[in-house]
Amino acid sequence: MTGQQNMLKMMSLKHLLVISLALNVGLISRVMEVSREEKHVKKVKDAAGSKTVSYSSFLPTSTAAPAAQDDGSIINLDHGDPTMYERYWQQMGDRTTVVISGWQLISYFSDVRNICWFLESAFANAIVRLHKQVGNAVTEGRHIVVGTGSTQLYQAVLYALCPENASEPMSVVSAAPFYSSYPLMTDFLKSGLYKWAGDAYKFSKDEPYIELVTSPNNPDGASRVAVVNRKQGILVHDLAYYWPQYTPISFPADHDIMLFTFSKSTGHAGTRLGWALVKDEEVAKRMTKYIELNTIGVSKDSQIRAAKILNHVADSIEHGPESKRSNNFFEFGYNLMALRWAQLRAAVHRSDLFSLPSFPSGTCRFSGHHFKPQPAFAWLKCERDIEDCESFLRCHKILTRGGKHFGVGPEYVRISMMARDEIFDRFTDRLSMINS
């Protein structure tokens, strides 16, 4: 063998050693990262379990026993159905039971002196009480308009803000990734008053517009502010997820129009209620008129039930958010979301095909917890050469909503974090097994 051949052989061996070392370092790093995530999951579980003696009854079954074997069935995490709250309300038993006699609540009217004449005073009082306790929204100097979920309120807001004699429909925009239902809801009625105009970052027309600011944002959980910022613009703030189980409450929101929904605050999606806090009286009147023409008001039965539930939540934190009482609703929600995000991040680290957004930590003025946002949805990105993340996960029988619905690329998907415990546990187990 010549000297040149020996040199080439030695160089090849060196290259192999370098490659082997790099792979081993990467593997060791990944194992350590997964180990850290798994320790964090255990830490979160232990912390949640130590809150009160009876708190363990609220925890997912996976904290007490090994998860059941994956049966290969379809896991549907497309919709944001908040069934994760079932366990809490089951534990509360009859504390929020409402009995309505047949003769009660027959009239269309609740209070004819109120702008929103179909708003039940008990529901309005409960809304104000809870917002003041949590500190997430200013209620003084606001009119409360109740709607059949925030979907109806959204339509009512667009109707209220658009002039009837405009020469063309007013543009409605939101920064991408935006809530996937905004374009559908805006254009569904084919109204001559307004039209969907897409991504706020790309809006350049010198004309009146409405900008939707969703914060925390659906789908990616980011804190948002307006991006167009022109004199002819009107802002609508969708604050459905500005509650202390999802994000640190840093200040009371103080905007002209703020939308909230019962489904994401307490988990009662089936009650179909939302409310708007509106500063301008004329806007509140026009919103009320829309709902009057659309559905002649909102169910009183739902409002009475919602008032009972909101007052229970307020009672559960009456002695302060750090109360050791086991029925503290927001403490339950905070711990459950912390556990789920720890599980999901551990699963993503075990796999090598996905990534999640990172969030800055903040101190919650309500609870005192210092934590990173733990949104109701996970904004998952497929890495490597996976071009369509929604289709890729569907092949593994995981149903999600792809990025194209939110105004961005197909490498992203939105995943609901609010499914029942056993479904979410099965999802994270399955996700962790998917790798290259």
N, C-alpha and C positions, 0 to 999 in steps of 0.2 A: 504494500500500500504506500503511495507517495505521500510526501509531507503535505501537499495540497489537499489530498483526500482526508488525511488525519485532521487537518484544520477544519474542513467542512463538517466532518463528523462531530468534532467538539462543539462547533457553532450550533449544529442541529440539536445536540444534547442540551446546550445552554438555553436555546429557544424553548425546547420542551419543558425544561425546568422552570423558566420564567412563566410560561403559559400555565403550567401546573400550579405554580405558586399563586398566580393571579386568580385562578379558579378557586383554589382553596381559601384564599383570603376573602374572595367574594362570598363563598359558601359559608365561611365562619361568620362573616359580617351579617349575612342574612339570618343565620341560625340565632345569633345574638339578638338581632332586631326582633325576630319572632318571639324569642324568649322574653324580651322586655315587654312586648305587647301582651303576651299571655300572663305575665306577672301583673301587668296593669289591670287586666280583666279581673284577676283574683282580688287585687287591691280594691277595685271598685265594688265588687260583690261584697267583700268583707266590710267596707265602709258603709254600704247601703244596709247590710244586715245588722250593723251595730247601732243604727239610728235609734231604734226602740226595740224592746223585747219582742213585740208582735210584728215588727216590720217584715220579717222573713216571709210572712204569709203573702206579701205583695210581690215577692220576687219571682221571676220566671222559674218554671219547674226545673230548668237546666242547672240552677244553682244548688238544687237539693239532690238531684239524681242525674246520671248520665243521659245525654240526649238519645232519643230513639233512633234506630237505624233509618237511614234515608231510604224511603220506599220508591224513589224515582218518580214520584208524582209531580205534576206541574206546580210551580211556586209562582203565584201571581202577585207581583209587587208593583204593578202598573199604577193602580189607583191609590190615593191617599186616604184610605178608609181607616179611621183611627181606632181600630178595635183593640189596640194595646191597653186602652184605659178600662176595658171590661173588668179586669181583675180587681182594680181599685173599687169600682162602683158595686161589684158583687160583695166585697167586704163591708161596704157601708150599709148593706141590708136595706131596711125600710126608712133610713134617715132622710132619703130624698123622695119617698113615695108621696104622690099627690092624688087625692080623691076629689073628683069633680062631679057634683050632682047634676042630674039631667036638666034642672031648671036654671043652672048657673051659666053665665057667659053666653047668653042667647043673642044679645044685641050686637049689631055691627060695631057700635061705638064704645070706646073706652073712656075718653075724656075729650069732649068737643071743644074745650078751651085750649087744648094743646094743638100745635101745628100738626104733629103726627097723631091724629085723633084716634087711631086704632092701637096706639102704644099703651100697654097696661102699666099703670104706675108702679106696681110691684116689680116688674121687670126693669123699668127705668131706674128705680132706686137701687136695685141689686147691681146694675151695671156701674152706676156712679160709685157705689160702695167699694166694689172690687177694684176698679181702676185707681181709686185713691189709696187703697191698701197696697197694691202692687207698685204703684207709681210709674205706670207705663204710658199713661195718656192724661192730658189735661181735659177735664170735663166742665170746668167753670166757663160760662159764656158760650156753651155749645147747645145745639138742639140735637136730640136723639131721634133718629129715624130707624125704625125696625123694618127688616125685610125678610123674605123667605130665603134665608141664606145670603151670603155676600154676593151670590150670582145675580139675584134680583136687584140688590143695592147697586151693583155695578151698572146694570142697565139704567136704573133710575138716575144715577149720577150723570151718565152720558146725556140722557134726555134733559136733565136740569141745566147742564152747562152749555148746551148748544143753542144758539139763537135760532128762532123759527124761520126768520126771513133771510138767512144767509144765502149767498149766491151758489155756494157749493158746500158739501159735507165737511165738517171739521175733522182734521187729522188726529188720530189717536196713536200714540207711540209709547214704547217701553224699551228700556235697554236690554239687549240680548246678553245672556239667555233670559228670556221673559217667560212668564207663566203661560203654558201651552194653550190654555182656554181663552186667553185674551183675544187673539185673532178670531177665533170661532164665535165667541160671544158678541164681539163688536160687529161682525158682518152678518150674523145669522138672520137678523130682521131686515137686512138690506135697507136700512134707514137712509133717508135723504139728509139727516141731520149730522151724521158722523160716519167715519170710515177708518178702517185699520190702515196705518201708514208704516208699520214695521218697527225696525230697530231705531231707538232714539239716538244712538251714536251716528246713524247715517241720515238723520232728518236734517234737511238743509233749506226747506222752503220758508220764505218770509211771509208767514200767514199765521192766524190763530191755530193753536193746537192744545191738546190735552196730553199730559205725560203721566203715566202710571208709574209710581215709585213703590216697589214692593220690598219691604225691609222688615226682617230678614227675607232674602229673596227666595222665591220658589222658581227654579229648582236648586240653585247652588248654595243657598244658605248665607250668602254674603250680605253685609250691611250696605244699604244703598242710599244715594242721594240723587237729586235731579241732575241730568246731564245736558239737556238742551239749553236751559237758562236764558230764555228770551222774554222780552216784555209781554208778548202776545200769548204766552203760555199759561195754562191753568194746571195745577198739580193735584193729583189724587193719590193719597198715601194708603196703600193696602198693608195693614199691619197685622194680618192674620196670625203671624208667628212671633209677634213681639210679646212673648210671655216667658217667665223665668225658667221653665223647663227646657226651653230651646236656646236661649241666648241671655247673656248678662243684661239686665235692665240698667242702662247707664244714665237715662234721663227720661222725664215724662214727655212723650211726643206732643208737640204743640203745632199742629198743622191745620189748615183751613178745612180739609175734608179727610177724615180717617175712617177706614173700614175695618171692622172686626167680624169674626165668625165664631159662633158657638161650637162648631164642630172641632176646630183646632185648639180652642182654649180649654175645653173640658172633655172633648171626645164625643160629644153627642151630635153626630152628623145627621142622624135620623130625625132629630127634632126640627131641622130645617129652619134655623134662625141665624140672623146676623144683625149687626147694628152699625150705624154710621154716626160719628160725632161731627157735626157740621156747624161752622161758625156763622155763615151767612144765612140770614132768615129766609131770603127769597129762594136760595138754592134748596134749603130744607123744605120749603113749600112745594117747589116743583118736583122734588124727589117724592114727596108724599102724594102729589097728584098722579105721578106715574104709577105708583103702587096701587092707588085707588082705582085707576082705570085698568090696571093689569089684573089685579086679584081682589079688589074691594077690601084691602087691608090684609092683615096677617093673622094667622090662627091665635086666638086667645088662649086656647088650651096649651099650645106649645109655649107661649110666653109665661104662663103660670108655672109650668113645669121647669122652665129655664130659670125663673126667679128663685124657685126652691133650691135648685142645684147651685146657682151662683152664690146664694146666701150660705149654703153648706160649705162651699169652698172658702168663702170669707170667714166663716166661723172656724174653720179648720186652721186658719192662720191668725186668729184673733189675738193670741198671746205672743205673736212674733214669729217670723219665718223659721227661727231656730228652735221652735217649740218641740219638745220631745213627744208630743201627742202623736199617736201612730196614724191618725187620719189626715195629716197635713198633705193636702192634694199636690201642691207644687213641689214639695220635697219628694213625694213619690215619683212625680213626673221627671224631676231632675235626675234622681238616681237611676231610674229606668233608662232614660236617654243616655246617661253617662255609660251605663253598662253596655248598651247596644252599640254605641260608637266604639267602645273599647273592643268588643267582639268583632265588629266589622273591620277595624283597622288591623287587628291580628290576622284575620282571614286574608285580607289584601296582601299583607306582608308574607304570608305563607305561599301565596301564589306569586307569580312573577309577571302577570299580564295586565295588572290594573293599577290605577293610582287614584287618590282622593285629594280634594283641596285641603290646604292647611289654613287655619284661622288664628288670629292673634287672641291671646287671653285677655280677659277683662274681669273686673270686680262687679258683681251684681249688687246694686244699691238696695234691692229688696231682700235678698237672701244672705248677702255677705260672702257667698261663694266666689272664689276666683277660678274661672274656668274658661275653656275655649268653647265657642258656640257648638251646639250639638243639634243640628237642624232636623226637622221632621222628614227631610228627604236627603239621600246621599247622591251626590253628583259624581258618578263613577266614570273614569276614562279608561278605555281599552288601549293598551300600549302595544308595542311591537308592530306587526304588520296587519293588525285587525282593523279593518276599515269601517265595518258596521257592527258596533258593539251590541245593539239591540238584537240583531239577527244571530250574532255569535252566542249570546246568552240564551236566546230562545232554543238554540240547538242543545243546550244543557237544561232545558225545561224551566228556565227562569224568565218570566215575563216582566219587561221593564218598558219605559217610554223613552224613545230615542231622541237624540239631540236635535234632529230636524224639526221636531214639534216645538222646540224652544228657540228657534232662530239661529242655531249653530250647527256644527258638523256632526256626522253620524258616529264619530268616535266616542261620543258621550252618551250616557243614559242616566235617567232619573230613577232612583230606587226608593220606594217607600220604606221608612223606618218604623212605621206605625202598625204593622201587622200583629196578629196574636203571637204570643211567646213561642209556641211550638213551630209556627211557620218561619219566624225570624231565625230561630236556632237552626232549623233545617237549611235555610238559605245560607247562613254563614258557614256551616259545615260543608255544603256543596261548593260554595265559591272557593273555599280554601283548597279544595282538591283539584281545581282547574289550573293547569299550568302548561308551559310550552313543551 
